[in-house]
Amino acid sequence: MYGNQEPELHAHVIPRYADEPSDVITKPIWLHPAEKLDGRPFDAERDAELMAAIRDHLDSKGRTIAK
């Protein structure tokens, strides 16, 4: 976790790729080549099903996440 100012811990779920270059595989995602980072923009309506699936998976592992 990076230096939070809040008393609660929080995390961001960032996708990783099976074909990540060896020079960035253990580094922060923002160090990847721009073409890997330039994905489609987030859309709450379109991505609602994916968000629910991620939330359900984390809940099933006993993790608490904000809704």
C-alpha positions as CSV (number, residue, x, y, z in Angstrom):
1,M,0.0,0.0,0.0
2,Y,1.3,3.4,-0.8
3,G,1.3,6.1,1.8
4,N,-2.4,6.6,2.6
5,Q,-3.5,9.6,4.7
6,E,-6.7,7.8,5.7
7,P,-6.8,5.4,8.7
8,E,-8.3,2.6,6.5
9,L,-6.3,0.6,4.0
10,H,-7.6,0.5,0.5
11,A,-6.3,-1.0,-2.7
12,H,-6.8,-0.6,-6.5
13,V,-7.3,-3.6,-8.7
14,I,-5.1,-3.3,-11.7
15,P,-5.1,-6.0,-14.4
16,R,-1.8,-7.6,-15.2
17,Y,-0.9,-9.6,-18.4
18,A,0.6,-13.0,-19.1
19,D,2.9,-11.4,-21.7
20,E,4.3,-8.6,-19.6
21,P,7.9,-7.7,-20.5
22,S,10.4,-9.0,-17.9
23,D,11.8,-5.5,-17.3
24,V,8.4,-4.3,-15.9
25,I,6.7,-7.4,-14.6
26,T,7.6,-6.6,-10.9
27,K,7.2,-2.8,-11.2
28,P,4.2,-0.5,-11.0
29,I,1.8,-0.8,-13.9
30,W,2.3,2.8,-14.9
31,L,5.8,2.0,-16.0
32,H,4.5,-0.3,-18.8
33,P,4.6,0.9,-22.4
34,A,1.8,3.4,-23.3
35,E,0.2,1.0,-25.8
36,K,-0.5,-1.4,-22.9
37,L,-2.0,1.3,-20.7
38,D,-4.2,2.9,-23.4
39,G,-7.2,0.6,-22.9
40,R,-10.8,1.5,-23.2
41,P,-12.0,4.1,-20.6
42,F,-14.0,3.0,-17.6
43,D,-17.8,3.0,-18.1
44,A,-19.9,2.3,-15.0
45,E,-22.8,0.9,-16.9
46,R,-20.9,-1.3,-19.3
47,D,-18.5,-2.5,-16.6
48,A,-21.1,-3.1,-13.9
49,E,-21.1,-6.9,-14.5
50,L,-17.3,-7.1,-14.2
51,M,-17.3,-5.0,-11.0
52,A,-20.0,-7.2,-9.5
53,A,-18.0,-10.3,-10.4
54,I,-14.8,-8.9,-8.8
55,R,-16.8,-7.8,-5.7
56,D,-18.4,-11.3,-5.4
57,H,-15.0,-13.0,-5.7
58,L,-13.4,-10.8,-3.1
59,D,-16.4,-11.2,-0.8
60,S,-16.1,-15.0,-1.2
61,K,-12.5,-14.8,0.0
62,G,-13.5,-12.8,3.2
63,R,-12.3,-9.5,1.9
64,T,-14.4,-6.3,2.6
65,I,-14.6,-3.8,-0.1
66,A,-16.5,-0.5,-0.4
67,K,-19.6,-0.6,-2.5
